[in-house]
């Protein structure tokens, strides 16, 4: 395995994440109580940047549709939340139709587990095997 330094431990405080780009891959590195994890940084549902979401323990929440993943394993814990729109009676009918069609299309997109990358630390460096 070939590990590459991607960040310093002090750059990612406990409970935070950092977007990293290395070898043409976008990934995030998360700090969960001093243990570092690396996963792909794009939601497999809508390609949203996961590092802009929330980290709740080992649970990573997508900022776009609130899908939930385990950052330690990459496992999908819960698919995207169903979006509910309020009163749209004052909006142009074309807009309402477009929104309904978008919802139909998005609901058919499957959501898969995240790719995870092996991580190790050495001194104050975070190293990831970007395979």
C-alpha positions in Angstrom: 0.0 0.0 0.0 1.2 3.5 -0.9 0.1 6.1 1.6 0.2 9.8 0.7 0.2 12.7 3.2 -3.1 14.6 2.7 -3.3 16.8 5.8 -1.9 17.5 9.3 -3.8 16.3 12.3 -4.2 19.8 13.7 -6.0 20.9 10.4 -9.0 18.8 11.2 -10.4 19.3 14.7 -12.5 16.6 16.4 -16.0 16.4 14.8 -14.9 18.2 11.6 -14.1 17.2 8.0 -11.9 18.5 5.3 -12.2 18.2 1.5 -9.1 16.8 -0.1 -8.2 16.3 -3.8 -5.3 13.9 -4.6 -4.5 11.8 -7.7 -7.7 13.1 -9.4 -9.9 11.8 -6.5 -12.1 14.0 -4.3 -12.3 12.7 -0.8 -13.0 13.9 2.7 -11.0 13.2 5.8 -13.1 13.2 9.0 -11.9 13.4 12.6 -14.1 11.3 15.0 -12.7 11.6 18.5 -9.1 11.7 17.3 -9.5 8.8 14.8 -9.3 9.8 11.2 -11.4 8.3 8.3 -11.3 9.0 4.6 -14.1 8.4 2.1 -15.2 9.7 -1.3 -16.5 13.3 -1.0 -19.3 13.0 -3.5 -22.7 11.7 -2.5 -23.5 8.7 -4.6 -27.1 10.0 -4.9 -26.7 13.5 -6.2 -22.9 14.1 -6.3 -23.2 16.8 -3.5 -19.9 17.5 -1.7 -20.3 15.5 1.6 -17.7 17.5 3.4 -20.1 20.4 3.4 -22.6 18.3 5.3 -22.7 17.4 9.0 -20.7 14.9 11.0 -22.6 13.4 13.9 -20.2 10.9 15.6 -19.4 8.5 12.8 -22.6 9.5 10.8 -22.0 11.7 7.8 -25.1 13.6 6.6 -25.3 14.8 3.0 -26.0 18.5 2.7 -28.4 18.1 -0.3 -30.8 15.4 0.4 -29.8 14.3 4.0 -28.7 10.7 3.1 -26.7 9.3 6.0 -23.5 7.3 5.8 -21.2 5.7 8.3 -17.9 7.4 7.7 -15.9 4.5 9.3 -17.3 1.9 6.9 -18.9 3.9 4.0 -22.1 2.1 4.6 -25.4 3.8 3.6 -27.4 4.1 6.7 -30.4 6.0 5.3 -31.3 7.1 1.8 -32.2 10.6 0.8 -35.0 12.3 2.8 -38.3 12.8 1.0 -38.6 16.5 0.2 -41.9 18.1 1.0 -42.7 21.4 -0.6 -45.2 23.9 0.9 -48.0 25.8 -0.8 -47.0 26.3 -4.4 -50.3 27.7 -5.5 -48.8 31.1 -6.2 -46.0 29.8 -8.4 -46.2 29.5 -12.2 -47.7 26.2 -13.2 -44.7 25.5 -15.4 -42.4 25.8 -12.4 -44.6 23.4 -10.3 -44.6 20.9 -13.2 -40.8 21.1 -13.5 -40.3 20.6 -9.8 -42.7 17.6 -9.8 -40.7 16.1 -12.7 -37.4 16.7 -11.0 -38.7 14.9 -7.9 -39.8 12.0 -10.0 -36.4 11.7 -11.7 -34.4 12.1 -8.4 -36.5 9.5 -6.6 -35.2 6.9 -9.1 -31.5 7.5 -8.4 -30.1 4.7 -6.3 -27.8 5.6 -3.4 -24.8 3.3 -2.8 -22.2 2.9 -0.1 -19.2 5.3 -0.1 -15.8 4.3 -1.1 -13.5 4.3 1.9 -9.7 4.7 1.9 -7.3 3.3 4.5 -5.9 6.0 6.8 -3.0 6.1 9.2 -1.3 8.8 11.1 2.4 9.4 11.6 3.5 12.1 14.0 1.2 15.0 13.0 0.5 13.8 9.5 -2.6 12.1 8.1 -1.8 9.6 5.4 -4.3 8.0 3.0 -3.9 5.1 0.7 -5.4 6.5 -2.5 -5.8 3.3 -4.5 
